Amino acid sequence: MGLIKMVPEMILATLSFVLILVIARMLKRYTRLYILRKSDDLLLANFLSKTLFTVIIIFGTVVSLGVMGLSGTVTKILAGAGLSGFIIGFAFKDIGENFLAGILLAFKRPFRIGDLIETNGLSGTVYDFKLRETLIKTPDGVDAFIPNSIIIKNPLKNHTVDHLFRKEFSLGIDYRDDINKAVEIIKDIVKNTPEIEKEPREALVLISEFGEKYTVIKVLFWLKTSISGGKVQSEMMRRTLDRLKAEGYNFDRK
């Protein structure tokens, strides 16, 4: 009989929760669109809309429990929040830390969706940002989930701020070959490679060190972040080797 008496309250509580869920989704969508219209910041829009949705759902759960006549349970839960909060806070310290770090990142905005970033030995393009973690796609196609606290605690490189990033390679020229001519040949290859940026950052062809048998030349050049750096670098190395061989440079000496 007691369960039958609770049926109307359960139905009302369910309807209340469904209504709040619908409202939460509408507000989430509206908040996201509003922020995008004002700032065109997808990162901040996603974060704030998801946070608002979570808060409303928690509120809806409390309201639904109250409608079912479980307000006493809610009161006990809230009354025990001190001890429970300590226990839960200790157990889920990392989750709370990442959540707070997410808030800082959302408002500080050191990167946006689509930016190429590097932190804690990982690099890739940001494609999503959540309350606890930042999701990036690495150059080899791997999805990496970086806890937000890791990003806050470690140096962060954003290669998309000026839309340029650097690639480099080195090669050894035998002491019996003309090093100055080799430098000029490589500079000509750089000059005639359209993917390489000519300004504001100029490519460099430098004599970096003297080895036991070779003079080491280092080639440094800049590319737009939208370009596949590995592909351009590989092609540059191939063209450099072929050109130097065609000019009489021998890389088979022992």
Number of C-alpha atoms within 10 A of each C-alpha: 5 6 8 9 9 13 12 13 17 18 14 15 21 17 13 18 21 15 12 19 17 12 15 21 18 13 17 22 16 13 19 22 16 14 18 16 11 9 10 13 17 17 24 23 22 22 21 20 21 20 14 15 21 15 11 18 18 11 13 20 18 17 18 24 20 17 19 17 14 14 15 11 13 16 13 11 12 12 11 11 13 11 10 13 13 12 12 13 14 12 11 12 13 14 18 17 16 22 19 17 21 24 19 15 22 22 12 10 12 14 20 21 17 18 20 26 21 18 17 13 8 12 19 23 23 21 16 18 23 21 22 20 21 21 19 26 19 17 14 7 9 10 15 17 15 18 21 25 22 17 19 16 11 11 11 17 15 20 20 18 15 9 14 19 19 16 15 16 14 14 16 17 22 19 14 11 14 11 19 9 12 19 18 12 16 22 17 12 14 22 14 10 14 10 16 23 19 15 8 8 13 12 21 16 20 13 18 13 12 13 12 8 13 16 19 19 21 17 22 17 21 22 22 17 19 13 13 12 20 11 9 16 18 12 13 20 17 11 14 20 17 12 16 17 12 10 12 9 18 14 13 6 6 5
